[in-house]
Structure formats: structure tokens, C-alpha cells
Amino acid sequence: MSMNKVKKIILSSSLLISTVILTSLVKMESNMDFNIYDRFMNSAISSTIEEQSTLENSIPVKDNSVEDQIPKGTKKIEPSGNTYNEEERIAFSRGGNMDDIDESPILPKGATISTEKMIQKPFKPKIENLDWWGEAQYLYPIGSVAEIEDIYTGKTFKMKRTFGTNHADVEALTSNDTEVIKSIWGGFSWERRPIIVKINGRRIAASMAGMPHAGNDAYPALSQAPDLSDGYGTGQNLDVVKGNNMDGVCDIHFLNSTRHEDGSVEAVSDPEHQENIEIASKSK
């Protein structure tokens, strides 16, 4: 039942009780005739009706339906055209007025908000150990450029694949890349080092020797050229990328790739390259 209805019932009951009491007193203590008694009753009834009308006009209500109870700690705002008296307009257990409404987010009890900025780590795809014959050679085809990361130093440089069937024959893309290679290997060297080949969003375990060979930057690619690098003498010039301060190509090996046995055309596996590939595949 709404508070308005309770107030009307209480007021009506009080007025009727007062009327009965006064009527009894009038009958007992006076010799009023029935005309006086009737005037008194009419006046009392009119007053009751008038009080009820005043109460109804002071607190308009939408209808006679039962109003929902307002939970503690909440505010109720009526739509325009239906207003409450000021003291009843706000139902707020903690006191205050409409200006006290806090527009900050409401959180479940016990919840907390961190003020620290979230740091998102860059995504790094997993390192793949791919077979040269079935996959790797197609992911790093002739003419493509890959970024190479040295496992032990973390340094990177770019290499373009220009030749190779049993493994990838590659050349430094620029003179700056050549300088990075020399800084890692301590100059040009046949030392094998574990690396990661990054291409098209993939990371492939591999091994590289830092010695350019079989080329001469001063002559056209594939021409017969003298003074080929690393003592290869005169022969077909394996040097495509010009102006990179590197004569010839370096070797990059993948899982199960092979090399030419020294002094022979027979292809053999290189155990040190394969060991480095395993090391690279387990790095992060």
C-alpha cells in the first residue's frame, strides 16, 4: 500500500472518531434539538471531504496500483507531470539531494580498478623447424628477402635468396647488412651459427655460415668472371646484388638440407649446420 493511501486512511479515521466523540458529548451535555445536531454532522462530514480533497491534490499519484518499494541506497526520479512534495521526492537512505548523485561507475562489492596501464607484449610467432625439401625452400624462394636474427647476439640483418637448390644461397641486401654480418662473425668466416629466418610472418629455424664465396661484385651475375671470392678462381659469377660490399653468396641451411662435399658434386649433410638448426628451434 502506498504512503499516500495510508495517510488518507489515518486522516479519515481520525476525523470520523472525532466526529463520533463530539456527537456523543453534544447529546449528553446539551439539550440541542435535532436541527443543531444535523448542522453539526453536516459540517463534520464536509470537513472530512474537504481534508481528503486537499490531501489528494497535494500528492498526485499515477494510479491506484501498488507502488514498488524503493531499495535502500537508491534514488527514484518521477517523469515530468507526476511530482512529489519535496520531502518525499527523494528516497535516499544516506540523505542528500539530487546534486549528490555520483555518476562514477558502479562496481560489485569488493571489486577494484587498476590505475596501471596495461602493457601488451608484442606477438612473436612460434619458431618452426621445417624440412628444406618439403616446405622451407618454398617459403623462402629465389628472389625473396628475409630478415635474419642471430640467436646468440639478437642482431638482425636482411638477406636475399639468389641461388641454391640443396640449400639457400643468399646475399646481403645492402652494405649496412654486410657490416652487421661482419660484426657478428668478426669479419667473414665459415663459422656456422644458429639463426632464425623471418619471412611472411613465419619464423624458421636455420643455420648460416658467414663466408661469401663464388662471386665478384664487379662483374655481371652469371657471367664468366675472374677472381671469384674465397679462392673460387674463374667461373660463373654468383653475385646478383650489387653495391653491398660483398662478393658472392653465403649459405643458409634448414632441416635436412645438404651441401656439396669438398672436391665432389655429391650432396652430403652438414652435421654442424643441423645441430645449429636444432638449437635455433628451441630458442624463444
VEXBA-451623 format. One record per residue: residue in three letters; x, z, y of N, C-alpha, C, O in turn. Coordinates in steps of 0.2 Angstrom, whole numbers, plus 5000, padded with zeros to 4 digits. Layout:
ALAXZYXZYXZYXZY...
REM end
This chain:
MET500450004994500050005000500450005006501050045006SER500349965011500749965017500650025022500150055021MET501150035026501150095030500550085035500250135037ASN500350025037499850015042499150045039498750075042LYS499050025033498450045029498450125029497850155029VAL498950155027499050225026498850265033498450305033LYS499150235038498950265045498250255046497950305049LYS497950205045497250195047496750245043496250265045ILE496950245036496550295032496650365034496150405035ILE497250385036497350455038496950465045496650515046LEU496950415050496650425056495850425055495550475058SER495650385051494950385050494650445047494150475048SER495050475042494850535038494850595043494450635043SER495350595047495450655052494850655057494550705058LEU494650595059494050585064493450605061493050645064LEU493350585055492750605051492650675050492150715050ILE493250705048493250785046493150815053492750865053SER493450795058493250825065492550825067492250865069THR492250765065491550755067491150805063490650835066VAL491250805056490850855052490850925055490350965055ILE491550945056491651015058491251025065490851075066LEU491350985070490950995076490250995075489851025079THR489950945071489250945070488951015067488451035069SER489351035063489151105060489151155065488651195065LEU489651155069489651205074489051195079488751245081VAL488951135081488351125085487751145083487351185086LYS487651135076486951155073486951235073486451265073MET487551265071487551335070487451375077487151425077GLU487851355082487951395088487451375094487451405099SER487051325093486651305098485951285096485851265090ASN485551275100484851255099484751185101484151165104MET485251145101485151075103484651045099484551055093ASP484250995102483750965099484050905096484650885097PHE483750865092483950805088484250755093484650715091ASN483950745099484250695103484950705105485350665106ILE485150775107485850795108486250775102486850745103TYR486050795096486350785090486550715089487050695087ASP486050665090486050595089486650565094487050525092ARG486550595100487050565105487750585103488250545104PHE487850645101488550665099488750625093489350605093MET488350615088488550575082488750505084489250475082ASN488350475088488450405090489150405094489550355093SER489250455098489850455102490450465097491050425098ALA490450505092490950515087491150455083491650435082ILE490550415081490650355077490950305081491450265079SER490750295088491050245092491750255093492150215094SER491950325094492650345095493050325089493650295090THR492850335083493150315077493350245076493850215075ILE492750205078492850125078493350105083493750055082GLU493350135089493750115094494550135092494950095094GLU494650185089495350205087495550155082496150135082GLN495150145077495350095072495550025075496049995073SER495150005080495249945083495949945087496249895087THR496049995090496650005094497249995089497749965090LEU497250035083497750035078497849965076498449945075GLU497349935074497449865071497749815076498149775074ASN497549825082497849775087498649795089498949745091SER498849855088499549875089499949855084500549835086ILE499749845078500249825072499949765068499549785063PRO500049705071499749655067500049645060500649655059VAL499649625055499949615049499649545046499149515049LYS500049515042499949445040499249435036498849395037ASP499249485031498649485026498549555023498849595025ASN498049555018497949615015498349625009498249675005SER498849585007499149585001499649645002499849665007VAL499949664996500349724996501049694998501349654995GLU501349735003502049715005502549735000502549784997ASP503049694999503649714995504049774999504149775005GLN504249814995504649874998505349845000505649794997ILE505649875005506249845008506849895005506849955006PRO507349865001507849904998508249935004508349905009LYS508649985002509050025007509649975009509849935005GLY509849985015510449945017510249865019510749825020THR509549855020509449785021509049785028508749835030LYS508949725031508549715037508049665036508149615032LYS507449675038506949625037506749595044506549635049ILE506749535045506549495051505949455050505949415046GLU505449475054504749435053504849365056505149365062PRO504449315054504449255058504049265064503649305065SER504149215069503849215075503049215074502849185070GLY502749255079502049265078501749325075501149335075ASN502149355071502049415067502549465069503149465066THR502449515074502949565076502749635074502149645074TYR503249675074503049745073503249785079503549755084ASN502949845080503249885085503949895084504249895079GLU504349905090505049915090505349965085505849945081GLU504950025084505250075080505150055073505550085068GLU504750005071504549985064504849915063504949895057ARG505149885068505349815067506049815063506149765059ILE506449865063507049865060507049915054506849975055ALA507149895048507149935042507849935040508049895036PHE508249985042508949985040509250055039509150095044SER509350075033509450135031510050175035510050235035ARG510550135037511150165041510950165048511450185052GLY510450145051510250145058510550085061510850045058GLY510450085068510750025072510249985074509649995074ASN510449925077509949875079510149805077510649795073MET509749755079509949685076510549665078510849615075ASP510849695083511549665085512149695081512649675081ASP511949745076512349775072512449735065512949745061ILE512149675065512149635058512849605058513049575062ASP513149625052513849595051513749525047513549525042GLU514049475050514049415047514549395042514649335040SER515049445041515549435036515349425029514749445027PRO515749395024515449385018515249445014515649495015ILE514749445010514549495006514949494999514849444995LEU515349544997515649544991515349594986515149644988PRO515449584980515249634975515649694976516249694978LYS515349754974515749814974516349814970516349794964GLY516849834974517549834970517949774971518549774969ALA517649724974517949654974518449664980518349694985THR519049624980519549624985519649544987519549504983ILE519949534993520149474996520849474997521049515001SER521249434994521949424996522049395002521749335003THR522549415006522649385013523349345012523549305017GLU523649345006524149305005523949225003523549215000LYS524349185006524249115005524449094998524949114995MET523949054994524149034988524648974988524648934992ILE525148984984525748934983525648894977525648924972GLN525548834978525448794972526048754970526448724974LYS526248764964526948744962526848664960526348644958PRO527348624962527248554961527248544953527548574949PHE526748494951526648474944527248434942527448384945LYS527548454936528048424933527848404926527648444922PRO527748334924527548314918528048334912528648344914LYS527848344906528248364901528848314900528748254901ILE529348334897529948294895529748264888529648294883GLU529848194888529648164881530248134878530748104882ASN530348144872530848114868530648054864530348064859LEU530747994867530347934865530847894861531447884863ASP530647864856531047814852531247754856530747724859TRP531847734856532047674860531747614858531447574862TRP531647604851531447534849530647534849530347474851GLY530347584849529547584849529247594856528747574857GLU529647634860529247654867529747644873529547614878ALA530347684872530747694878530947624882530847624888GLN531147574878531347514881530747474885530947434889TYR530147494883529547464886529347494892529147474897LEU529547564892529347604898529847594904529747604910TYR530547574902531047564907531247484906531847474903PRO530847444907531047364906531547344911531747374916ILE531847284909532347254913532047234920531547204920GLY532447254925532147234932531847304935531747294941SER531647354931531347414934531847464937532447464934VAL531647504941532147554944531847624942531247634942ALA532247674940532147734938532547784942533047774944GLU532247844943532647904946532947944940532647964935ILE533647954940533947994935534148064938534348074943GLU533948114934534148184935534648204930534548204924ASP535248224933535748254929535548334927535348374931ILE535548344920535248404918535648464921535348514923TYR536348464921536748524922536748534930536848594932THR536748484934536848494941536148484945536048514951GLY535648454942535048444945535048384951534548374954LYS535648354951535648304956535348234953535248224947THR535048194958534748134956534948074960535248084965PHE534848024956535047954959534647904956534347914951LYS534647844959534247784956534647734953535247714955MET534447714947534747654943534247604941533647614939LYS534447544942534047484940534347454933534947444932ARG533847444929534047414922534147344923533647304925THR534647314921534847244922534947204916534847144915PHE535247244910535347214904535247264898534947314900GLY535447244892535447284887534847274882534247264884THR535047274875534547274870534547334865534047354863ASN535147354864535247414859535147474863535047524860HIS535247474870535247524874535147494881535047434882ALA535047544886534947514893535547504897535947554897ASP535747444899536247434904536047434911535547404913VAL536247484915535947494921536547494927537147504926GLU536247484933536747484939536447524944535847534945ALA536947564948536647604954536347554959536547504960LEU535747584961535347544966535647534973535647474976THR536047584975536347574982537047614981537247644976SER537447604986538147634987538047714987538547744984ASN537547734990537447804990537347834983537547884981ASP536947794979536847814972537447814968537647864964THR537947774970538547774966538947834968539347864964GLU538947854974539347914977539047974973539448024971VAL538347984972538148034968538348034961538548094959ILE538347974958538647974951539347994951539548034946LYS539747974955540447994956540548074957541048104954SER540148104961540148174962539948214956540248264955ILE539548184952539348224946539848214940540048264937TRP540148154939540648144934541348154936541848154932GLY541448164943542148174945542448114946543048104944GLY542148054948542347994948542047954942541647984939PHE542247894940541947854935542247884928542847894928SER541847894923542047924917541647904911541047894912TRP541947904905541547884899541147954896540847954891GLU541248004900540948064898540148054897539848024901ARG539948084891539148074891538848144893539148194892ARG538348134897537948194900537248184898536948124899PRO536848244897536148234896535748224903535948254908ILE535248184903534948164909534148164907533948164902ILE533748154913533048144912532948074916533148074922VAL532648024913532447964916531747974919531247984914LYS531647964925530947974928530647904930530947874934ILE530147884927529847824929529147824928528847844922ASN528747794933528047794932527647854930527247854926GLY527947914933527647974932527848004925527548064923ARG528247974921528447994915529148024915529548004920ARG529348074911530048104911530248094904530048124899ILE530848054903531048044896531748064895532248054900ALA531848104890532548124888533048074887532848024883ALA533648074889534148024888534848054889534948114890SER535348004888536048024889536347964893536247904891MET536847984897537147924901537947934901538147994902ALA538247884901539047884902539147854909538847804911GLY539547884913539647864920540247814921540647824926MET540347774917540847724917540547654918540247624913PRO540547614924540347554925540847504921541447514922HIS540647454918541047404914540747334914540247324916ALA541247284912541047214911540747184917540347134916GLY540947204923540647164929541147164935541647194935ASN541047114939541447104946540947094951540647044951ASP540847134956540347134961540447074966540047054969ALA541047044966541246984970541046924967541046874971TYR540746924961540546854958539846854956539546914955PRO539546804956538846794954538646824947539146824943ALA538046854946537846884940537846824935537646774936LEU538146844929538146804923538646744923538646704918SER538946734929539446684929540146704925540246764924GLN540546664924541146674921541646704926541746664931ALA541846764926542146794931542846834928542846854923PRO543346834932543946864930543946944932543446964936ASP544346974930544447044932543847094931543647124935LEU543547084925542947124924543147194923543647214921SER542647244926542847314926543047344919542747314914ASP543447394919543647434914543947394908543947404902GLY544347344911544847304907544447254902544747234897TYR543847234904543547184900543847114901543547064898GLY544247104906544647034907544146984910543747004914THR544146924907543746874910543146864905543246864899GLY542546854908542046844904541346844908541346834914GLN540846844904540146844908540046904912540146964910ASN539946894918539846944923539246984923538746954925LEU539247044921538647094920538647134927538647194926ASP538547094932538447134938537847094942538047044945VAL537347124943536747094946536647124953536547094958VAL536747194954536547224960537247224964537747254962LYS537247194970537747184974537847234980537347264982GLY538447254982538547294988538447364986538347404991ASN538447384980538347454978538947494976538947554974ASN539547464978540147494976540247514969540647554967MET539947464965540047474958540147404954539747364956ASP540647394950540747334947540447344939540747384936GLY539947304938539647304931539147354930538747384934VAL539047374924538447414921538747484918539247484915CYS538247534918538347594914537847594909537347564909ASP537947634904537547644898537047704898537347764900ILE536447694897535947744896535647744889535447684887HIS535747794885535447794878534847834877534747884881PHE534347814873533747854871533747864864534247854860LEU533247904862533247924854533247864850532847814851ASN533747864845533847814840534147744843534247694840SER534347744850534647684852535447684849535647734847THR535747624850536347614847536847574852536647554857ARG537447574850537947544854538347494849538347504843HIS538847454853539247404849539847444847540147474851GLU540047444840540647484838541247444841541247384842ASP541747494843542347464847542647414842542847424837GLY542747354846543047294842542647264837542847214833SER541947274837541547244832540847234836540647264840VAL540447184833539747174835539247214832538647214833GLU539447254827539047294823538747354827539147384831ALA538147364827537747414831537847484827537647484821VAL538047534830538047604827537747654832537747644838SER537547704829537347764833537847804836538447804833ASP537747834842538247874845538047944845537547964848PRO538347984841538148054839538148094846537648134847GLU538648084850538648124856538048114861537748154864HIS537848044861537348024865536648054862536248084866GLN536648054856536048084853535948154853535448184854GLU536548194853536548264854536348284861535948324863ASN536548244866536348254873535648244874535248274878ILE535348194871534648174871534248234869533648254872GLU534448264864534048324861534148384866533648424867ILE534748394869534748444875534248434880533948474883ALA534248364882533848344888533048364886532748384891SER532948344880532248354878531948424878531348444879LYS532448474878532248544878532348574885532248634885SER532548544890532648574896531948574900531448544897LYS531848614905531248614909531248564914530748564918
REM end
